[in-house]
Amino acid sequence: EILKAVVKIRSIIPDDARSARTLGTEREGTGVVIDSKGHILTIGYLILEAETIEVIGPEGKAIKATSVGYDHNTGLGLLRTDKPLSVTPMELGESSEVKEGDPVLVASHAGSDSVQGARVFSRDEFVGYWEYLLEDAILTAPFHSNFGGAALIDRNDRLVGIGSLFVQIAIPGIGSIPGNIFVPIDHLKPILHDLMSKGRPQVPPRPWLGLYVEEAHDHIIVKRVASESPAEHAGLRPGDIILTVNKKAVNGLADFYRKVWALGSAGVDVPLRVLQGIEIRDINVHSSDRYLFFSLKPQKRA
């Protein structure tokens, strides 16, 4: 019965949307009904900049939906169907109680055929190349192929996480195994009202640079610079190596993000020292609010 709350999401994104290049213009994944008003929780990249959204419930009928809110810090997204689905919402659990080794269920939108048993491999920090840091991610194995927006369900049939990514989980002395990362549900609770009423958390936004970076050989290397972003305007380029933030050396990707965010909220200047080719340069990046970069306007109605 609880699996009826796990639904399919289809979204169409305009060709000129900023996220179209990296995430595509046709996206499909899973959402979880969390109340009787039609609110559905999912991973935000499925609905970011969407022009139209459809939800397919257990009866197989498509219902129009609207993006309600998005949180860049966690990656969670919220939508609402035009009319509530006739399903029992899934109860929110306590992800703080989810421990390493716990048995869980991973459920995607194809009903019982897409329910898979798994175990929590670890609770660990996850750092993404797109200026993203999740301090207490839930890592599970074995791998579930339909992970985007999938429900992570505890032994009490409660929702404790939302599927985000595929990862290779390193096992010392053995190698790596494929697994998934879930965003803990506890991150939703403090911001749920804001997402429903304001579309975004009502806290000062973090400074955003528009960098896609990787950590290699103890260096922070710029892989790509978002077009028309603060980083591009400041003159940063792919291949640049970031040495310091505000004259402080960076020690890994997470440390780089934390040093940038510690300078203040969006709009603050971020002084960087970078190795650009064979020249060391001091570059001042005037940060921005990521919400102003991506279009989060209401969707068109069919």
Helices and strands as residue ranges (DSSP letters): G 2-5, E 6-12, H 20-23, E 26-33, E 39-43, G 44-46, E 52-56, E 62-70, E 76-81, G 95-97, E 103-107, G 111-114, E 115-128, E 132-141, E 151-153, E 159-171, E 175-184, G 185-187, H 192-198, E 211-216, E 219-225, H 230-234, E 241-245, E 248-249, H 253-261, E 269-276, E 279-286, H 290-293
